[in-house]
Amino acid sequence: MQNRYTGDIGDYGKLGLLRRLRSAGLKIGVNWYLTPNETHNGDGRHIQYLDKEAYRVCDEPLWTELRAIIHSEQRDVRELQKEHILTAAFFTEELSYTGKTKTERAERRRDWHRAALTRLSGADIVFVDPDNGLMVPSAEGTPRDNKYVAPAELIDYYRQGASVIYYQHKARRPDGFYINQHKRLLAADGLENAAGSCLKFTTTSQRYYFFILQPAHRELVLDTLQQMLASPWSRHFYLCWPYNLNSTTVQNDA
């Protein structure tokens, strides 16, 4: 996440999802995976949804709040942390590597992650929002690895008792590539008994929200997703895995 993205279509979708889960009685924690603003592209300009009725009807109070943020030109993630937008615990510490060596970057990330675990301890759902998604080998250990979430970090949240949702940017790969990546993650040590799911946001800039669910949260979360997909949000989200929310088995097709 970068501050320049605040209030764009991605925020509308993710906050719409988290508001649904919060309304179901789940305690929410958010780690923005905040990184310094970049200027080399026009990301963050996906705000045309504020002119479209098909979006407004999904969650009008949220739509109104995000429109006010955009119009105020105060694009900062802290503007999203108002209680009437989302009641949650937030971790907003920036993960910056400016001027740091490889060793210093690793130390910085360890300290940052420990602070996040402490801040979000006690949440039922921890949502993590890296720019790109799950760590890839080409980025690990480089100055750009702060744009990714490490599998070990997700496992740490799960071991604290939280279910986890992580953002995944869709690049030029099919759904099956990302779904299989998530399945491999679910097989990792430390995620025993975790259930997986995936929502895909299909309009403007496609993106995924992958779920790592504690057994105690599975039924409530999946029921909440079912209700969301029976609402106007169904125009913008669809369940891309598993294809049947009532299934109790992991599906291997992708």
ABEGO torsion letter per residue (X at the ends): XBAAABGBAAAAAAAAAAAAAAAAGBBBBBBAGBBBBBAABABGABAAAAABAAAAAABAAAAAAAAAAAAAGBBBAAAAABAAABBBBBBABBBBABGBBAAAAAAAAAAAAAAAAAAABGBABBBBBBAAEBBBAAABGBAAAAABBBAAAAAAAAAAGBBBBBBBBBBBBBAAAAAAAAAAAAABBGABGBBBBBBBBABGBBBBBBBBBBAAAAAAAAAAAAAAAABAAAAABBBAOBABAABABBBABX
